[in-house]
Amino acid sequence: MTHSGNADGSNALLDYPNPDEGDRGSLSLFAVVATVALIVIIGLVVDGWWQSPSATTQRQEAARQAARAGGQAIQASTAVRGQGATADNGAARSAAESYLISAGVAGTVSIQGGTTIIVNSTESYTQSS
C-alpha cells in the first residue's frame, strides 16, 4: 500500500484552509476597469444599433408624415358646417408630395373618397457586379 502526503505527514488533499485565517478575495484594478469598459462598449453598440434607423424605416416614417401633411388639407367649408372633414384633393396631394420630396423619398399619393390618403414610398436598389 502506498501513502501520499507531505513531508510533515499531512495529507495535502484533506488540508483545507481555515476560514478564520483571514483569507479574503480581492479584485484587481485591471478587472474592474476592463469590466466597466466592456459594459460601456456594449451599451454604445446597442444604443447605436437601435438609434440608427434603416433606410426602410426612414422611408416608412416619411410616408406616414406625408399622409399626415396631406390630412391637414381639408375642405374648410364642409368641416365648419359640421358635415365632416373631407380632404381637399388637390391641396392634400400637393402637401403629401411636397413632404416626400423634402424628405428625399420617392413615392406616390392617392386619395380615396376624400377621407383616405394613401402614400406609398418606393426604394430602389442597384447592385453592381
PyMOL commands that set and color helices and strands:
alter all, ss='L'
color gray80, all
select helices_A, chain A and resi 12-14+19-21+29-51+55-71+76-80+89-103
alter helices_A, ss='H'
color red, helices_A
select strands_A, chain A and resi 106-112+116-122
alter strands_A, ss='S'
color yellow, strands_A
deselect
rebuild
show_as cartoon
